[in-house]
């Protein structure tokens, strides 16, 4: 579901729906949830793979509901919700035991075969099953640091610009560029080839 999807809630703007919610119209907030839930799900799945997406998403919208009064009339609701989602993902990951990085020898047999073929055959990318390739990409991306994974997700899958990512995550543009460089370099060390981000919008 894209931001501001015109089919959800008619032509009513996010700002109008926020004002209606603050005035006590519960239906208005339900429209906002419907409008943005797929975006929030994508972010959670990308930043905290393996997490209970629905549980975290529920908390995202609960926090958003409680904080709607802080939203300025000129604010874009999508980036604001993304920031809440990313922060909750970080909280979730911090609550887990210190993550032990999975070695590539722990990949499944199928994933190992895909990776080995990619590394040994320059023509393999066009021949390998796209589903297998996407599954492998998700697995490798899941091994990045959460902050690097969040930046890569917003840049490659959501198509956000560096300035918008920095504003959304509350960091500098330099930090965004550094994390993006670090994430891409880590993936190139393994892949050595360009692979589409799983689920990237086209």
N, CA, C and O atoms as a DFTB+ gen file, in Angstrom:
808 C
 N C O
     1  1       0.850      -1.177       0.000
     2  2       0.000       0.000       0.000
     3  2       0.883       1.222       0.000
     4  3       1.700       1.375       0.908
     5  1       0.761       2.075      -0.949
     6  2       1.614       3.234      -1.049
     7  2       1.138       4.332      -0.120
     8  3      -0.010       4.341       0.324
     9  1       2.049       5.264       0.166
    10  2       1.687       6.400       0.988
    11  2       0.608       7.206       0.279
    12  3       0.678       7.430      -0.929
    13  1      -0.393       7.639       1.047
    14  2      -1.427       8.473       0.483
    15  2      -2.219       7.810      -0.616
    16  3      -2.670       8.483      -1.542
    17  1      -2.399       6.509      -0.536
    18  2      -3.126       5.764      -1.577
    19  2      -4.509       6.375      -1.751
    20  3      -5.279       6.408      -0.791
    21  1      -4.857       6.865      -2.957
    22  2      -6.132       7.570      -3.153
    23  2      -7.351       6.694      -3.001
    24  3      -8.454       7.206      -2.806
    25  1      -7.183       5.366      -3.087
    26  2      -8.335       4.481      -2.990
    27  2      -8.708       4.178      -1.547
    28  3      -9.746       3.573      -1.280
    29  1      -7.865       4.598      -0.628
    30  2      -8.140       4.330       0.779
    31  2      -8.525       5.637       1.449
    32  3      -7.681       6.508       1.657
    33  1      -9.784       5.770       1.782
    34  2     -10.234       7.003       2.407
    35  2     -10.544       8.089       1.386
    36  3     -10.565       9.272       1.727
    37  1     -10.785       7.695       0.124
    38  2     -11.110       8.675      -0.895
    39  2      -9.974       9.656      -1.079
    40  3      -8.808       9.264      -1.051
    41  1     -10.294      10.931      -1.268
    42  2      -9.294      11.965      -1.484
    43  2      -8.938      12.689      -0.183
    44  3      -8.256      13.714      -0.216
    45  1      -9.383      12.179       0.932
    46  2      -9.104      12.829       2.216
    47  2      -7.609      12.806       2.496
    48  3      -6.980      11.750       2.431
    49  1      -7.036      13.966       2.808
    50  2      -5.600      14.051       3.057
    51  2      -5.261      13.472       4.426
    52  3      -6.123      13.335       5.294
    53  1      -3.989      13.139       4.597
    54  2      -3.534      12.658       5.898
    55  2      -3.811      13.685       6.983
    56  3      -4.259      13.343       8.077
    57  1      -3.542      14.948       6.670
    58  2      -3.733      16.005       7.671
    59  2      -5.192      16.113       8.112
    60  3      -5.481      16.304       9.294
    61  1      -6.110      15.988       7.144
    62  2      -7.533      16.033       7.491
    63  2      -7.921      14.831       8.356
    64  3      -8.706      14.960       9.295
    65  1      -7.362      13.662       8.030
    66  2      -7.660      12.467       8.822
    67  2      -7.094      12.594      10.237
    68  3      -7.713      12.142      11.200
    69  1      -5.929      13.205      10.357
    70  2      -5.357      13.437      11.693
    71  2      -6.265      14.362      12.493
    72  3      -6.564      14.096      13.657
    73  1      -6.700      15.450      11.865
    74  2      -7.587      16.394      12.566
    75  2      -8.902      15.724      12.962
    76  3      -9.415      15.961      14.055
    77  1      -9.443      14.897      12.085
    78  2     -10.693      14.210      12.402
    79  2     -10.503      13.230      13.562
    80  3     -11.370      13.094      14.425
    81  1      -9.358      12.553      13.565
    82  2      -9.069      11.619      14.659
    83  2      -8.969      12.356      15.981
    84  3      -9.517      11.919      16.993
    85  1      -8.266      13.477      15.963
    86  2      -8.117      14.270      17.192
    87  2      -9.454      14.836      17.665
    88  3      -9.633      15.146      18.843
    89  1     -10.390      14.964      16.719
    90  2     -11.736      15.450      17.073
    91  2     -12.633      14.317      17.549
    92  3     -13.796      14.538      17.887
    93  1     -12.084      13.086      17.575
    94  2     -12.845      11.975      18.123
    95  2     -13.447      11.034      17.114
    96  3     -14.210      10.144      17.490
    97  1     -13.128      11.200      15.828
    98  2     -13.679      10.321      14.798
    99  2     -12.775       9.098      14.631
   100  3     -11.763       9.160      13.934
   101  1     -13.138       8.009      15.262
   102  2     -12.325       6.797      15.257
   103  2     -12.128       6.249      13.851
   104  3     -11.061       5.722      13.535
   105  1     -13.132       6.366      13.015
   106  2     -13.056       5.847      11.645
   107  2     -11.903       6.500      10.874
   108  3     -11.280       5.860      10.027
   109  1     -11.626       7.756      11.164
   110  2     -10.559       8.459      10.455
   111  2      -9.211       7.797      10.729
   112  3      -8.390       7.662       9.822
   113  1      -8.981       7.387      11.965
   114  2      -7.707       6.733      12.270
   115  2      -7.648       5.347      11.637
   116  3      -6.577       4.903      11.224
   117  1      -8.772       4.666      11.555
   118  2      -8.802       3.360      10.892
   119  2      -8.396       3.491       9.425
   120  3      -7.733       2.611       8.875
   121  1      -8.800       4.599       8.795
   122  2      -8.409       4.834       7.407
   123  2      -6.898       5.042       7.313
   124  3      -6.261       4.539       6.388
   125  1      -6.322       5.779       8.263
   126  2      -4.874       5.988       8.269
   127  2      -4.122       4.665       8.439
   128  3      -3.112       4.422       7.779
   129  1      -4.629       3.823       9.329
   130  2      -3.995       2.515       9.535
   131  2      -4.043       1.711       8.240
   132  3      -3.041       1.135       7.818
   133  1      -5.209       1.680       7.620
   134  2      -5.363       0.942       6.362
   135  2      -4.441       1.504       5.291
   136  3      -3.880       0.752       4.494
   137  1      -4.285       2.796       5.270
   138  2      -3.483       3.465       4.251
   139  2      -1.997       3.146       4.389
   140  3      -1.286       3.059       3.388
   141  1      -1.527       2.971       5.619
   142  2      -0.085       2.856       5.854
   143  2       0.372       1.500       6.389
   144  3       1.567       1.311       6.619
   145  1      -0.535       0.561       6.589
   146  2      -0.115      -0.668       7.254
   147  2       0.881      -1.485       6.425
   148  3       1.783      -2.102       6.992
   149  1       0.738      -1.502       5.112
   150  2       1.692      -2.270       4.303
   151  2       3.079      -1.654       4.347
   152  3       4.076      -2.375       4.392
   153  1       3.156      -0.335       4.336
   154  2       4.450       0.347       4.467
   155  2       5.104      -0.022       5.796
   156  3       6.288      -0.357       5.838
   157  1       4.340       0.040       6.871
   158  2       4.870      -0.279       8.199
   159  2       5.301      -1.741       8.263
   160  3       6.345      -2.051       8.835
   161  1       4.510      -2.640       7.683
   162  2       4.874      -4.061       7.673
   163  2       6.193      -4.279       6.937
   164  3       7.044      -5.044       7.392
   165  1       6.362      -3.600       5.788
   166  2       7.597      -3.764       5.016
   167  2       8.810      -3.313       5.819
   168  3       9.849      -3.974       5.814
   169  1       8.673      -2.199       6.498
   170  2       9.791      -1.672       7.279
   171  2      10.153      -2.628       8.412
   172  3      11.328      -2.924       8.624
   173  1       9.157      -3.105       9.131
   174  2       9.422      -4.013      10.250
   175  2      10.071      -5.299       9.751
   176  3      11.048      -5.775      10.329
   177  1       9.526      -5.854       8.683
   178  2      10.078      -7.099       8.142
   179  2      11.524      -6.907       7.689
   180  3      12.348      -7.811       7.828
   181  1      11.827      -5.726       7.148
   182  2      13.170      -5.477       6.657
   183  2      14.182      -5.204       7.747
   184  3      15.327      -5.646       7.654
   185  1      13.776      -4.476       8.789
   186  2      14.718      -4.088       9.842
   187  2      14.861      -5.173      10.899
   188  3      15.954      -5.369      11.432
   189  1      13.798      -5.873      11.207
   190  2      13.838      -6.905      12.250
   191  2      13.322      -8.232      11.706
   192  3      12.257      -8.693      12.117
   193  1      14.065      -8.855      10.782
   194  2      13.607     -10.131      10.223
   195  2      13.430     -11.166      11.318
   196  3      14.265     -11.294      12.212
   197  1      12.334     -11.901      11.235
   198  2      12.060     -12.906      12.251
   199  2      11.181     -12.408      13.379
   200  3      10.696     -13.200      14.187
   201  1      10.972     -11.099      13.441
   202  2      10.125     -10.544      14.504
   203  2       8.659     -10.812      14.197
   204  3       8.293     -11.114      13.061
   205  1       7.821     -10.696      15.232
   206  2       6.378     -10.800      15.041
   207  2       5.894      -9.471      14.474
   208  3       5.614      -8.526      15.211
   209  1       5.802      -9.421      13.155
   210  2       5.515      -8.166      12.471
   211  2       4.213      -7.546      12.944
   212  3       4.156      -6.341      13.189
   213  1       3.170      -8.350      13.075
   214  2       1.867      -7.808      13.455
   215  2       1.896      -7.200      14.848
   216  3       1.257      -6.176      15.089
   217  1       2.632      -7.821      15.772
   218  2       2.714      -7.288      17.135
   219  2       3.401      -5.933      17.148
   220  3       2.933      -4.998      17.799
   221  1       4.523      -5.827      16.420
   222  2       5.243      -4.553      16.389
   223  2       4.419      -3.502      15.656
   224  3       4.381      -2.343      16.070
   225  1       3.755      -3.898      14.565
   226  2       2.927      -2.949      13.822
   227  2       1.802      -2.408      14.697
   228  3       1.483      -1.221      14.648
   229  1       1.209      -3.279      15.489
   230  2       0.148      -2.831      16.401
   231  2       0.672      -1.779      17.362
   232  3      -0.005      -0.790      17.643
   233  1       1.883      -1.995      17.865
   234  2       2.493      -1.024      18.779
   235  2       2.824       0.278      18.053
   236  3       2.712       1.360      18.628
   237  1       3.234       0.169      16.784
   238  2       3.518       1.368      15.990
   239  2       2.281       2.261      15.926
   240  3       2.353       3.459      16.200
   241  1       1.157       1.671      15.563
   242  2      -0.052       2.475      15.395
   243  2      -0.623       2.934      16.741
   244  3      -1.251       3.990      16.823
   245  1      -0.403       2.142      17.789
   246  2      -0.833       2.576      19.122
   247  2      -0.053       3.817      19.540
   248  3      -0.628       4.786      20.035
   249  1       1.260       3.777      19.336
   250  2       2.085       4.944      19.685
   251  2       1.734       6.141      18.812
   252  3       1.695       7.280      19.275
   253  1       1.479       5.856      17.537
   254  2       1.104       6.945      16.635
   255  2      -0.203       7.596      17.096
   256  3      -0.332       8.820      17.099
   257  1      -1.151       6.773      17.477
   258  2      -2.447       7.297      17.934
   259  2      -2.275       8.197      19.158
   260  3      -2.893       9.256      19.269
   261  1      -1.416       7.740      20.071
   262  2      -1.198       8.517      21.300
   263  2      -0.445       9.815      21.040
   264  3      -0.510      10.747      21.842
   265  1       0.269       9.874      19.917
   266  2       1.133      11.039      19.657
   267  2       0.632      11.895      18.497
   268  3       1.345      12.797      18.056
   269  1      -0.560      11.641      17.996
   270  2      -1.047      12.369      16.829
   271  2      -1.076      13.878      17.049
   272  3      -0.932      14.652      16.102
   273  1      -1.260      14.288      18.286
   274  2      -1.298      15.718      18.579
   275  2       0.017      16.417      18.296
   276  3       0.057      17.644      18.203
   277  1       1.105      15.647      18.156
   278  2       2.422      16.226      17.888
   279  2       2.690      16.402      16.396
   280  3       3.689      17.012      16.014
   281  1       1.805      15.873      15.553
   282  2       2.004      15.943      14.106
   283  2       1.640      17.335      13.602
   284  3       0.524      17.808      13.816
   285  1       2.584      17.983      12.935
   286  2       2.327      19.307      12.367
   287  2       1.512      19.168      11.094
   288  3       1.519      18.121      10.447
   289  1       0.814      20.228      10.746
   290  2      -0.034      20.199       9.555
   291  2       0.756      19.932       8.290
   292  3       0.222      19.375       7.331
   293  1       2.046      20.329       8.276
   294  2       2.842      20.143       7.062
   295  2       3.690      18.872       7.111
   296  3       4.524      18.642       6.236
   297  1       3.473      18.049       8.138
   298  2       4.277      16.839       8.277
   299  2       3.778      15.747       7.324
   300  3       2.581      15.633       7.057
   301  1       4.718      14.953       6.822
   302  2       4.347      13.780       6.034
   303  2       4.231      12.605       6.988
   304  3       5.160      12.297       7.735
   305  1       3.093      11.964       6.952
   306  2       2.818      10.925       7.934
   307  2       3.666       9.671       7.700
   308  3       4.062       9.012       8.662
   309  1       3.950       9.334       6.438
   310  2       4.723       8.133       6.132
   311  2       6.074       8.093       6.829
   312  3       6.348       7.141       7.560
   313  1       6.938       9.103       6.628
   314  2       8.233       9.110       7.308
   315  2       8.118       9.101       8.828
   316  3       8.952       8.505       9.509
   317  1       7.105       9.748       9.355
   318  2       6.904       9.774      10.815
   319  2       6.602       8.362      11.323
   320  3       7.143       7.942      12.346
   321  1       5.742       7.633      10.613
   322  2       5.430       6.259      11.003
   323  2       6.635       5.343      10.821
   324  3       6.857       4.434      11.620
   325  1       7.413       5.586       9.767
   326  2       8.621       4.794       9.559
   327  2       9.566       4.957      10.736
   328  3      10.147       3.981      11.211
   329  1       9.722       6.182      11.206
   330  2      10.636       6.412      12.331
   331  2      10.170       5.673      13.580
   332  3      10.981       5.084      14.295
   333  1       8.868       5.705      13.841
   334  2       8.335       4.966      14.993
   335  2       8.608       3.475      14.815
   336  3       9.039       2.803      15.752
   337  1       8.357       2.963      13.614
   338  2       8.557       1.533      13.349
   339  2      10.013       1.134      13.520
   340  3      10.307       0.112      14.141
   341  1      10.925       1.928      12.977
   342  2      12.350       1.616      13.077
   343  2      12.799       1.622      14.536
   344  3      13.529       0.728      14.964
   345  1      12.371       2.617      15.296
   346  2      12.753       2.690      16.706
   347  2      12.228       1.493      17.490
   348  3      12.922       0.967      18.360
   349  1      11.014       1.062      17.188
   350  2      10.462      -0.112      17.872
   351  2      11.213      -1.381      17.467
   352  3      11.389      -2.290      18.278
   353  1      11.655      -1.436      16.211
   354  2      12.469      -2.580      15.784
   355  2      13.786      -2.605      16.545
   356  3      14.240      -3.669      16.967
   357  1      14.402      -1.438      16.724
   358  2      15.640      -1.379      17.495
   359  2      15.399      -1.855      18.926
   360  3      16.210      -2.591      19.488
   361  1      14.274      -1.426      19.513
   362  2      13.935      -1.869      20.875
   363  2      13.789      -3.385      20.925
   364  3      14.268      -4.044      21.848
   365  1      13.116      -3.920      19.911
   366  2      12.919      -5.370      19.856
   367  2      14.259      -6.096      19.789
   368  3      14.477      -7.072      20.507
   369  1      15.143      -5.625      18.938
   370  2      16.440      -6.280      18.770
   371  2      17.299      -6.159      20.023
   372  3      18.056      -7.072      20.353
   373  1      17.180      -5.029      20.720
   374  2      17.946      -4.856      21.964
   375  2      17.469      -5.803      23.044
   376  3      18.239      -6.213      23.912
   377  1      16.175      -6.152      22.983
   378  2      15.644      -7.057      23.999
   379  2      16.108      -8.497      23.797
   380  3      16.102      -9.302      24.729
   381  1      16.496      -8.797      22.607
   382  2      16.986     -10.145      22.337
   383  2      18.382     -10.326      22.921
   384  3      19.092      -9.356      23.185
   385  1      18.746     -11.537      23.110
   386  2      20.132     -11.785      23.509
   387  2      21.048     -11.259      22.425
   388  3      20.647     -11.119      21.270
   389  1      22.243     -10.980      22.794
   390  2      23.203     -10.477      21.823
   391  2      23.238     -11.434      20.626
   392  3      23.472     -12.636      20.749
   393  1      22.991     -10.824      19.464
   394  2      22.876     -11.672      18.258
   395  2      24.213     -12.293      17.910
   396  3      25.249     -11.628      17.889
   397  1      24.162     -13.579      17.639
   398  2      25.334     -14.258      17.119
   399  2      25.216     -14.272      15.606
   400  3      24.261     -14.814      15.049
   401  1      26.191     -13.675      14.951
   402  2      26.147     -13.604      13.503
   403  2      26.217     -15.014      12.923
   404  3      27.086     -15.809      13.283
   405  1      25.305     -15.301      12.042
   406  2      25.289     -16.617      11.404
   407  2      26.375     -16.673      10.349
   408  3      26.494     -15.755       9.538
   409  1      27.159     -17.718      10.343
   410  2      28.169     -17.883       9.306
   411  2      27.487     -18.358       8.037
   412  3      26.393     -18.921       8.080
   413  1      28.144     -18.125       6.899
   414  2      27.542     -18.513       5.641
   415  2      27.490     -20.026       5.488
   416  3      26.773     -20.538       4.629
   417  1      28.252     -20.753       6.321
   418  2      28.159     -22.210       6.282
   419  2      26.832     -22.689       6.850
   420  3      26.457     -23.849       6.677
   421  1      26.108     -21.773       7.543
   422  2      24.825     -22.142       8.116
   423  2      23.667     -21.913       7.146
   424  3      22.514     -22.174       7.490
   425  1      23.961     -21.428       5.941
   426  2      22.911     -21.277       4.957
   427  2      22.355     -22.650       4.597
   428  3      23.039     -23.665       4.729
   429  1      21.119     -22.666       4.147
   430  2      20.542     -23.932       3.735
   431  2      21.292     -24.465       2.518
   432  3      22.028     -23.730       1.859
   433  1      21.098     -25.747       2.228
   434  2      21.788     -26.347       1.081
   435  2      21.424     -25.616      -0.209
   436  3      22.280     -25.362      -1.056
   437  1      20.147     -25.284      -0.343
   438  2      19.698     -24.589      -1.555
   439  2      20.358     -23.216      -1.662
   440  3      20.830     -22.827      -2.731
   441  1      20.387     -22.480      -0.532
   442  2      20.998     -21.157      -0.551
   443  2      22.489     -21.240      -0.820
   444  3      23.045     -20.414      -1.544
   445  1      23.131     -22.236      -0.236
   446  2      24.557     -22.411      -0.459
   447  2      24.872     -22.678      -1.921
   448  3      25.866     -22.176      -2.447
   449  1      24.033     -23.463      -2.575
   450  2      24.242     -23.762      -3.991
   451  2      24.065     -22.507      -4.844
   452  3      24.819     -22.276      -5.789
   453  1      23.058     -21.698      -4.498
   454  2      22.829     -20.458      -5.246
   455  2      24.033     -19.540      -5.098
   456  3      24.522     -18.988      -6.084
   457  1      24.510     -19.375      -3.869
   458  2      25.634     -18.486      -3.615
   459  2      26.896     -18.978      -4.320
   460  3      27.622     -18.192      -4.929
   461  1      27.149     -20.266      -4.233
   462  2      28.339     -20.831      -4.873
   463  2      28.301     -20.625      -6.383
   464  3      29.320     -20.328      -7.005
   465  1      27.126     -20.785      -6.959
   466  2      27.005     -20.624      -8.411
   467  2      27.210     -19.164      -8.812
   468  3      27.840     -18.872      -9.828
   469  1      26.668     -18.251      -7.999
   470  2      26.848     -16.831      -8.284
   471  2      28.318     -16.445      -8.273
   472  3      28.757     -15.638      -9.092
   473  1      29.079     -17.017      -7.348
   474  2      30.470     -16.656      -7.177
   475  2      31.375     -17.295      -8.232
   476  3      32.490     -16.826      -8.456
   477  1      30.907     -18.351      -8.874
   478  2      31.768     -19.074      -9.800
   479  2      31.384     -18.916     -11.266
   480  3      32.174     -19.236     -12.154
   481  1      30.175     -18.424     -11.524
   482  2      29.678     -18.368     -12.897
   483  2      29.112     -16.992     -13.190
   484  3      28.088     -16.621     -12.615
   485  1      29.741     -16.227     -14.061
   486  2      29.324     -14.865     -14.360
   487  2      27.952     -14.809     -15.038
   488  3      27.282     -13.778     -14.991
   489  1      27.533     -15.903     -15.664
   490  2      26.240     -15.907     -16.362
   491  2      25.108     -16.448     -15.492
   492  3      23.965     -16.532     -15.939
   493  1      25.425     -16.814     -14.250
   494  2      24.437     -17.506     -13.419
   495  2      23.283     -16.612     -13.006
   496  3      22.167     -17.095     -12.812
   497  1      23.532     -15.309     -12.866
   498  2      22.509     -14.411     -12.342
   499  2      21.231     -14.467     -13.170
   500  3      20.129     -14.407     -12.624
   501  1      21.380     -14.580     -14.483
   502  2      20.205     -14.593     -15.356
   503  2      19.504     -15.943     -15.358
   504  3      18.372     -16.045     -15.829
   505  1      20.152     -16.979     -14.842
   506  2      19.607     -18.325     -14.935
   507  2      19.001     -18.823     -13.623
   508  3      18.156     -19.718     -13.628
   509  1      19.429     -18.248     -12.511
   510  2      18.992     -18.741     -11.206
   511  2      17.548     -18.321     -10.939
   512  3      17.134     -17.208     -11.262
   513  1      16.816     -19.221     -10.354
   514  2      15.418     -18.957      -9.986
   515  2      15.332     -17.689      -9.157
   516  3      16.032     -17.548      -8.155
   517  1      14.466     -16.758      -9.575
   518  2      14.387     -15.451      -8.901
   519  2      13.932     -15.580      -7.454
   520  3      14.383     -14.820      -6.598
   521  1      13.047     -16.530      -7.166
   522  2      12.587     -16.707      -5.795
   523  2      13.749     -17.133      -4.901
   524  3      13.903     -16.624      -3.790
   525  1      14.561     -18.065      -5.387
   526  2      15.715     -18.506      -4.608
   527  2      16.677     -17.364      -4.383
   528  3      17.267     -17.241      -3.309
   529  1      16.840     -16.519      -5.406
   530  2      17.749     -15.391      -5.300
   531  2      17.242     -14.387      -4.269
   532  3      18.020     -13.846      -3.483
   533  1      15.943     -14.144      -4.281
   534  2      15.371     -13.202      -3.324
   535  2      15.476     -13.733      -1.902
   536  3      15.756     -12.970      -0.977
   537  1      15.257     -15.020      -1.716
   538  2      15.372     -15.610      -0.386
   539  2      16.803     -15.469       0.139
   540  3      17.019     -15.171       1.314
   541  1      17.771     -15.688      -0.746
   542  2      19.163     -15.568      -0.350
   543  2      19.493     -14.119      -0.021
   544  3      20.182     -13.845       0.962
   545  1      19.002     -13.187      -0.840
   546  2      19.250     -11.774      -0.582
   547  2      18.692     -11.365       0.774
   548  3      19.349     -10.643       1.524
   549  1      17.481     -11.824       1.095
   550  2      16.885     -11.504       2.392
   551  2      17.734     -12.048       3.536
   552  3      17.924     -11.381       4.553
   553  1      18.243     -13.269       3.360
   554  2      19.055     -13.881       4.397
   555  2      20.338     -13.072       4.641
   556  3      20.729     -12.833       5.783
   557  1      20.978     -12.662       3.550
   558  2      22.228     -11.920       3.678
   559  2      21.990     -10.527       4.245
   560  3      22.759     -10.060       5.085
   561  1      20.940      -9.868       3.798
   562  2      20.606      -8.544       4.327
   563  2      20.306      -8.633       5.822
   564  3      20.625      -7.719       6.582
   565  1      19.691      -9.739       6.236
   566  2      19.354      -9.920       7.641
   567  2      20.556      -9.978       8.552
   568  3      20.410      -9.845       9.767
   569  1      21.754     -10.176       7.995
   570  2      22.953     -10.258       8.806
   571  2      23.626      -8.906       9.009
   572  3      24.598      -8.807       9.757
   573  1      23.120      -7.863       8.350
   574  2      23.675      -6.535       8.544
   575  2      23.282      -5.995       9.914
   576  3      22.318      -6.456      10.524
   577  1      24.045      -5.008      10.388
   578  2      23.670      -4.314      11.620
   579  2      22.311      -3.651      11.413
   580  3      22.029      -3.185      10.310
   581  1      21.455      -3.594      12.445
   582  2      20.104      -3.043      12.278
   583  2      20.072      -1.645      11.673
   584  3      19.225      -1.357      10.827
   585  1      21.000      -0.758      12.104
   586  2      21.003       0.603      11.570
   587  2      21.344       0.615      10.088
   588  3      20.742       1.357       9.313
   589  1      22.323      -0.220       9.690
   590  2      22.691      -0.292       8.274
   591  2      21.554      -0.895       7.457
   592  3      21.281      -0.464       6.337
   593  1      20.896      -1.897       8.037
   594  2      19.779      -2.561       7.354
   595  2      18.627      -1.569       7.140
   596  3      17.989      -1.577       6.088
   597  1      18.365      -0.727       8.125
   598  2      17.271       0.240       8.010
   599  2      17.538       1.225       6.882
   600  3      16.642       1.524       6.094
   601  1      18.766       1.730       6.801
   602  2      19.110       2.683       5.750
   603  2      19.011       2.029       4.378
   604  3      18.476       2.629       3.445
   605  1      19.518       0.811       4.246
   606  2      19.458       0.102       2.967
   607  2      18.014      -0.156       2.563
   608  3      17.657      -0.011       1.394
   609  1      17.192      -0.534       3.519
   610  2      15.769      -0.774       3.266
   611  2      15.087       0.471       2.711
   612  3      14.392       0.408       1.697
   613  1      15.291       1.606       3.387
   614  2      14.597       2.828       2.980
   615  2      15.105       3.345       1.637
   616  3      14.347       3.923       0.858
   617  1      16.391       3.133       1.374
   618  2      16.960       3.612       0.112
   619  2      16.587       2.702      -1.048
   620  3      16.080       3.169      -2.068
   621  1      16.831       1.418      -0.899
   622  2      16.694       0.496      -2.023
   623  2      15.273      -0.014      -2.236
   624  3      14.853      -0.203      -3.378
   625  1      14.529      -0.239      -1.158
   626  2      13.192      -0.802      -1.339
   627  2      12.116       0.275      -1.346
   628  3      11.144       0.179      -2.095
   629  1      12.287       1.310      -0.506
   630  2      11.269       2.354      -0.456
   631  2      11.595       3.533      -1.368
   632  3      10.749       4.401      -1.582
   633  1      12.822       3.572      -1.909
   634  2      13.174       4.613      -2.862
   635  2      13.308       6.004      -2.277
   636  3      13.126       6.993      -2.987
   637  1      13.624       6.097      -0.989
   638  2      13.741       7.398      -0.340
   639  2      15.095       8.034      -0.632
   640  3      16.096       7.338      -0.801
   641  1      15.114       9.363      -0.691
   642  2      16.357      10.090      -0.902
   643  2      17.137      10.192       0.413
   644  3      16.580      10.041       1.500
   645  1      18.442      10.454       0.280
   646  2      19.319      10.515       1.456
   647  2      18.818      11.518       2.482
   648  3      18.789      11.225       3.677
   649  1      18.424      12.694       2.023
   650  2      17.961      13.739       2.945
   651  2      16.717      13.286       3.707
   652  3      16.590      13.535       4.906
   653  1      15.801      12.621       3.002
   654  2      14.563      12.166       3.643
   655  2      14.849      11.042       4.636
   656  3      14.235      10.983       5.702
   657  1      15.778      10.152       4.291
   658  2      16.143       9.079       5.221
   659  2      16.733       9.676       6.501
   660  3      16.390       9.258       7.607
   661  1      17.624      10.658       6.338
   662  2      18.239      11.299       7.499
   663  2      17.196      11.948       8.383
   664  3      17.245      11.827       9.607
   665  1      16.248      12.639       7.764
   666  2      15.191      13.296       8.530
   667  2      14.298      12.267       9.219
   668  3      13.880      12.464      10.360
   669  1      14.009      11.178       8.526
   670  2      13.137      10.139       9.080
   671  2      13.782       9.433      10.271
   672  3      13.124       9.174      11.279
   673  1      15.070       9.124      10.150
   674  2      15.762       8.367      11.198
   675  2      16.394       9.262      12.257
   676  3      16.902       8.772      13.265
   677  1      16.364      10.561      12.031
   678  2      16.914      11.482      13.019
   679  2      18.432      11.456      13.093
   680  3      19.012      11.548      14.175
   681  1      19.076      11.328      11.928
   682  2      20.538      11.323      11.884
   683  2      21.001      12.230      10.759
   684  3      20.180      12.778      10.024
   685  1      22.310      12.393      10.619
   686  2      22.841      13.259       9.577
   687  2      22.860      12.548       8.229
   688  3      22.820      11.319       8.159
   689  1      22.922      13.335       7.165
   690  2      23.035      12.749       5.837
   691  2      24.352      11.999       5.695
   692  3      24.424      10.989       4.995
   693  1      25.392      12.494       6.359
   694  2      26.681      11.803       6.322
   695  2      26.564      10.416       6.929
   696  3      27.126       9.452       6.409
   697  1      25.828      10.319       8.037
   698  2      25.636       9.016       8.684
   699  2      24.868       8.075       7.765
   700  3      25.171       6.884       7.701
   701  1      23.882       8.602       7.059
   702  2      23.114       7.773       6.122
   703  2      24.027       7.241       5.022
   704  3      23.988       6.055       4.698
   705  1      24.844       8.114       4.454
   706  2      25.746       7.693       3.376
   707  2      26.738       6.646       3.874
   708  3      27.039       5.678       3.175
   709  1      27.240       6.851       5.089
   710  2      28.205       5.907       5.652
   711  2      27.563       4.540       5.854
   712  3      28.142       3.515       5.494
   713  1      26.361       4.532       6.433
   714  2      25.682       3.260       6.681
   715  2      25.324       2.570       5.370
   716  3      25.425       1.348       5.260
   717  1      24.907       3.349       4.380
   718  2      24.562       2.772       3.085
   719  2      25.803       2.177       2.428
   720  3      25.746       1.080       1.874
   721  1      26.918       2.889       2.488
   722  2      28.174       2.379       1.928
   723  2      28.587       1.096       2.633
   724  3      28.993       0.125       1.994
   725  1      28.479       1.104       3.956
   726  2      28.890      -0.060       4.746
   727  2      28.021      -1.272       4.416
   728  3      28.527      -2.387       4.291
   729  1      26.714      -1.052       4.276
   730  2      25.799      -2.157       3.981
   731  2      26.067      -2.724       2.590
   732  3      26.127      -3.940       2.412
   733  1      26.226      -1.849       1.617
   734  2      26.467      -2.313       0.257
   735  2      27.805      -3.037       0.145
   736  3      27.922      -4.039      -0.560
   737  1      28.809      -2.520       0.846
   738  2      30.125      -3.163       0.801
   739  2      30.059      -4.564       1.407
   740  3      30.664      -5.504       0.891
   741  1      29.317      -4.691       2.507
   742  2      29.196      -6.004       3.143
   743  2      28.528      -7.011       2.216
   744  3      28.933      -8.172       2.157
   745  1      27.507      -6.567       1.493
   746  2      26.818      -7.470       0.575
   747  2      27.681      -7.796      -0.638
   748  3      27.673      -8.927      -1.126
   749  1      28.428      -6.800      -1.126
   750  2      29.279      -7.062      -2.287
   751  2      30.373      -8.080      -1.974
   752  3      30.795      -8.835      -2.850
   753  1      30.826      -8.098      -0.734
   754  2      31.860      -9.055      -0.351
   755  2      31.374     -10.488      -0.550
   756  3      32.152     -11.391      -0.861
   757  1      30.067     -10.673      -0.362
   758  2      29.506     -12.014      -0.495
   759  2      29.004     -12.261      -1.899
   760  3      29.316     -13.284      -2.509
   761  1      28.216     -11.313      -2.418
   762  2      27.608     -11.517      -3.722
   763  2      28.573     -11.269      -4.862
   764  3      28.719     -12.101      -5.757
   765  1      29.237     -10.112      -4.827
   766  2      30.091      -9.744      -5.943
   767  2      29.283      -9.413      -7.182
   768  3      29.845      -9.206      -8.258
   769  1      27.942      -9.359      -7.032
   770  2      27.063      -9.071      -8.164
   771  2      25.899      -8.226      -7.670
   772  3      25.631      -8.163      -6.470
   773  1      25.217      -7.583      -8.595
   774  2      24.064      -6.763      -8.246
   775  2      22.812      -7.621      -8.261
   776  3      22.500      -8.286      -9.248
   777  1      22.098      -7.587      -7.130
   778  2      20.841      -8.333      -7.031
   779  2      19.753      -7.373      -6.573
   780  3      19.976      -6.579      -5.659
   781  1      18.582      -7.435      -7.191
   782  2      17.489      -6.558      -6.799
   783  2      17.122      -6.805      -5.344
   784  3      17.088      -7.945      -4.880
   785  1      16.847      -5.712      -4.631
   786  2      16.350      -5.852      -3.265
   787  2      15.011      -6.575      -3.307
   788  3      14.149      -6.253      -4.125
   789  1      14.837      -7.573      -2.405
   790  2      13.554      -8.303      -2.399
   791  2      12.379      -7.370      -2.176
   792  3      12.349      -6.622      -1.198
   793  1      11.416      -7.411      -3.077
   794  2      10.204      -6.626      -2.916
   795  2      10.346      -5.174      -3.319
   796  3       9.450      -4.369      -3.065
   797  1      11.485      -4.822      -3.957
   798  2      11.675      -3.432      -4.317
   799  2      10.575      -2.958      -5.226
   800  3      10.158      -3.675      -6.136
   801  1      10.096      -1.732      -4.982
   802  2       9.032      -1.165      -5.798
   803  2       9.607      -0.773      -7.147
   804  3      10.697      -0.206      -7.228
   805  1       8.872      -1.075      -8.197
   806  2       9.326      -0.735      -9.550
   807  2       8.376       0.254     -10.175
   808  3       8.579       0.669     -11.316
